[in-house]
Amino acid sequence: MVLYPRNASIFHCVFNTNQRHGEIYSAISADVNRICNTDYPVVPHMIRNFDTTEDLRQELNIPQDAIVFGRYGGVESFNIDFVYRVIQNILETRSDVFSYS
């Protein structure tokens, strides 16, 4: 049984919309379209930044003056070797960066 007779290639562009390919092509924001001088449909990013006064630093034991880095994605998607070295260097040379693992 075939559920879908045809699969479309869908691209959700985060940084650049100047390399059109696939059947469905969209930008992450109007700013990306503006910077790239394009006019593709905008599909907002899946992570929204809400205005909030909540602060989880105390609950997570993160110092108030610490710089916190975060990321999203699968374990396998964090695979750029030089980035590992950059992070290691930052953690070894700065005391204001918090590593939460």
QUIWOHU-V905628 format. One record per pair of residues at least 6 apart in sequence whose ideal C-beta (glycine too) atoms are under 8 Angstrom apart, sorted by the first residue. I is the first residue (numbers start at 1). J is the second residue. D is the distance in Angstrom with one decimal. If there is no record, write none. Layout:
[[I:J:D] [I:J:D]]
This chain:
[[8:22:7.3] [8:23:4.2] [8:24:5.6] [9:21:7.3] [9:22:3.4] [9:23:5.5] [9:24:7.2] [10:22:6.3] [10:23:7.2] [10:24:4.3] [10:25:8.0] [10:26:7.8] [11:21:6.6] [11:22:4.7] [11:24:7.0] [11:25:5.1] [11:26:7.2] [12:26:5.6] [12:28:6.4] [12:43:5.8] [13:25:7.0] [13:26:6.8] [13:27:5.3] [13:28:6.3] [13:32:6.3] [13:40:7.3] [14:28:4.9] [14:32:7.3] [14:45:7.8] [15:32:7.0] [16:32:7.4] [16:36:6.0] [17:25:7.3] [17:27:5.0] [17:32:5.8] [17:33:6.2] [17:36:4.5] [17:38:4.3] [17:40:5.4] [18:36:5.1] [18:38:6.8] [25:40:5.6] [26:40:5.4] [26:41:4.8] [26:42:6.6] [26:43:4.5] [27:33:4.9] [27:36:7.8] [27:38:6.9] [27:40:4.8] [27:41:7.3] [27:42:5.3] [27:43:7.5] [28:42:7.3] [28:43:7.0] [28:44:7.2] [28:45:5.2] [29:42:6.1] [29:44:7.1] [29:45:7.2] [30:42:5.6] [32:38:7.9] [33:39:5.8] [33:40:6.1] [33:42:6.9] [47:72:6.7] [56:62:7.5] [57:63:7.2] [57:64:5.9] [57:66:7.7] [60:100:6.9] [62:68:6.3] [62:98:5.1] [62:100:7.0] [63:96:8.0] [63:98:6.5] [65:96:6.1] [66:96:5.8] [66:97:6.6] [66:98:3.8] [67:94:7.7] [67:96:5.5] [67:97:4.9] [67:98:6.9] [68:97:8.0] [68:98:5.2] [68:100:7.3] [69:87:7.7] [69:97:7.2] [71:78:6.7] [90:97:5.6] [91:97:6.1] [91:99:5.6]]
